[in-house]
Amino acid sequence: MVNKRVVVIGAGVSGLSTATLLLQQEKEIKVHLVAKHFPEDLSGEYTSPWSGAYWRNYATEDDIRQQVTINPSAYLNYLLNTFISLGGTTQHVSLSHLNECIGSDTDVVINCSGIHAGTLGCVEDPEVYPARGQTVIVQLPQDYVNWAFFRHCAGSSNTWSDNMTYVIPRENGEVVLGGTFNEHNYSTDVDDNIAEAIIQRCLATPSEKFDKKLLICHNYGHGGAGFQSSYGTAKHVIEIMKEMLEKQENESNKC
Ligand SMILES: Cc1cc2nc3c(=O)[nH]c(=O)nc-3n(C[C@H](O)[C@H](O)[C@H](O)COP(=O)(O)OP(=O)(O)OC[C@H]3O[C@@H](n4cnc5c(N)ncnc54)[C@H](O)[C@@H]3O)c2cc1C
């Protein structure tokens, strides 16, 4: 890993976790993070700031001690600041093709472009699609709600659709009421009828080729669990990257 130059695409929870963990684990590498959106941005194209950011251990259904709620804005800024303090560099850029972030000295690209993995040139993964999530955020006195609730029932089409109900309190008194999970729906418009229904539900419930040999690792497609899985998937993608680099080096030493 010494002197390797890694480019991470994406400053959502996946990209920031991966880039930060990489610098925490490997002291002598350079990590450059490129993204169209950073934590200060709010855009329908950038999922992480809108997240409920609830972490729940699916192994123990009713154990409240196994649940953590995260404030996405605070956490994304924490990750970005940690990344920069460890020597990471950033660049605001909107890429149309993966090769636009590849320099002559780039050894690895880690792609954390989220939903855009479907359109980013050279990735264009046809299996990536959005799921529209609408929530209502209410401001209540701190600790007014000190429990989280999550329940989903299959709708008529056997999907989560509009029948998901959740309540996620944050440390600053914000409470996220949810929600929807409409697959293949690209709309970012707020639907007032859906907002009203959410409130009522919550109230009612307690390749292309490059000239240079380059390694590309993908870390996207976490659906409704990107925050929950961010640390684990970041660790995993770094392990894969190291294995592949070691393999490459062993092969080139043989030649
Ligand atoms: C309403 C809602 C509630 C949710 N609740 C939870 C929850 O309770 N728990 C949980 O674990 N998860 C939850 N999720 C899911 C979670 O928010 C996502 O899985 C996660 O935010 C995805 O993060 P990401 O980093 O992969 O993508 P994003 O946050 O979308 O980040 C993608 C990054 O890539 C950059 N990028 C993409 N394409 C390009 C390009 N061409 N050029 C330059 N930059 C590019 C973007 O600018 C951005 O920086 C929820 C989601 C929603 C919508």
The ligand as a MOL file (V3000), in Angstrom:
LIG
                    3D

  0  0  0     0  0            999 V3000
M  V30 BEGIN CTAB
M  V30 COUNTS 53 58 0 0 0
M  V30 BEGIN ATOM
M  V30 1 C -35.9250 8.7280 3.4690 0
M  V30 2 C -34.7510 7.8100 3.6610 0
M  V30 3 C -34.5640 7.1750 4.8900 0
M  V30 4 C -33.4730 6.3310 5.0860 0
M  V30 5 N -33.2970 5.7550 6.3020 0
M  V30 6 C -32.2000 4.9900 6.5270 0
M  V30 7 C -31.9570 4.4520 7.8310 0
M  V30 8 O -32.7380 4.6670 8.7660 0
M  V30 9 N -30.8440 3.6920 8.0080 0
M  V30 10 C -29.9560 3.4540 6.9950 0
M  V30 11 O -28.9760 2.7550 7.2350 0
M  V30 12 N -30.1710 3.9430 5.7560 0
M  V30 13 C -31.2650 4.6990 5.4960 0
M  V30 14 N -31.4920 5.2160 4.2540 0
M  V30 15 C -30.5910 4.8260 3.1660 0
M  V30 16 C -29.3030 5.6480 3.1800 0
M  V30 17 O -29.6000 7.0240 3.3320 0
M  V30 18 C -28.5550 5.4210 1.8580 0
M  V30 19 O -28.3430 4.0160 1.6820 0
M  V30 20 C -27.2060 6.1180 1.8860 0
M  V30 21 O -27.3360 7.4950 2.2140 0
M  V30 22 C -26.5220 5.9850 0.5230 0
M  V30 23 O -25.3000 6.6470 0.6440 0
M  V30 24 P -24.2640 6.6670 -0.5520 0
M  V30 25 O -23.0080 7.2810 -0.0170 0
M  V30 26 O -24.1620 5.3090 -1.1670 0
M  V30 27 O -24.9330 7.6080 -1.6790 0
M  V30 28 P -25.2140 9.2630 -1.6990 0
M  V30 29 O -25.4240 9.7370 -0.3000 0
M  V30 30 O -26.2630 9.4620 -2.6800 0
M  V30 31 O -23.8380 9.8150 -2.1840 0
M  V30 32 C -23.4030 9.6840 -3.5270 0
M  V30 33 C -22.1940 10.5930 -3.7180 0
M  V30 34 O -21.6380 10.3410 -5.0090 0
M  V30 35 C -21.4960 11.5790 -5.6910 0
M  V30 36 N -21.6310 11.3330 -7.1340 0
M  V30 37 C -22.4970 10.4980 -7.7430 0
M  V30 38 N -22.3310 10.5360 -9.0670 0
M  V30 39 C -21.3480 11.4290 -9.3040 0
M  V30 40 C -20.7260 11.9120 -10.4830 0
M  V30 41 N -21.0890 11.4830 -11.6940 0
M  V30 42 N -19.7420 12.8410 -10.3650 0
M  V30 43 C -19.3570 13.2890 -9.1450 0
M  V30 44 N -19.9250 12.8560 -7.9860 0
M  V30 45 C -20.9000 11.9420 -8.0720 0
M  V30 46 C -22.6250 12.4630 -5.1580 0
M  V30 47 O -22.3770 13.8520 -5.4250 0
M  V30 48 C -22.5240 12.0970 -3.6740 0
M  V30 49 O -21.4750 12.8180 -3.0670 0
M  V30 50 C -32.5720 6.0740 4.0180 0
M  V30 51 C -32.7690 6.7160 2.7910 0
M  V30 52 C -33.8250 7.5760 2.6030 0
M  V30 53 C -33.9980 8.2680 1.2800 0
M  V30 END ATOM
M  V30 BEGIN BOND
M  V30 1 1 1 2
M  V30 2 1 2 3
M  V30 3 2 2 52
M  V30 4 2 3 4
M  V30 5 1 4 5
M  V30 6 1 4 50
M  V30 7 2 5 6
M  V30 8 1 6 7
M  V30 9 1 6 13
M  V30 10 2 7 8
M  V30 11 1 7 9
M  V30 12 1 9 10
M  V30 13 2 10 11
M  V30 14 1 10 12
M  V30 15 2 12 13
M  V30 16 1 13 14
M  V30 17 1 14 15
M  V30 18 1 14 50
M  V30 19 1 15 16
M  V30 20 1 16 17
M  V30 21 1 16 18
M  V30 22 1 18 19
M  V30 23 1 18 20
M  V30 24 1 20 21
M  V30 25 1 20 22
M  V30 26 1 22 23
M  V30 27 1 23 24
M  V30 28 2 24 25
M  V30 29 1 24 26
M  V30 30 1 24 27
M  V30 31 1 27 28
M  V30 32 2 28 29
M  V30 33 1 28 30
M  V30 34 1 28 31
M  V30 35 1 31 32
M  V30 36 1 32 33
M  V30 37 1 33 34
M  V30 38 1 33 48
M  V30 39 1 34 35
M  V30 40 1 35 36
M  V30 41 1 35 46
M  V30 42 1 36 37
M  V30 43 1 36 45
M  V30 44 2 37 38
M  V30 45 1 38 39
M  V30 46 1 39 40
M  V30 47 2 39 45
M  V30 48 1 40 41
M  V30 49 2 40 42
M  V30 50 1 42 43
M  V30 51 2 43 44
M  V30 52 1 44 45
M  V30 53 1 46 47
M  V30 54 1 46 48
M  V30 55 1 48 49
M  V30 56 2 50 51
M  V30 57 1 51 52
M  V30 58 1 52 53
M  V30 END BOND
M  V30 END CTAB
M  END
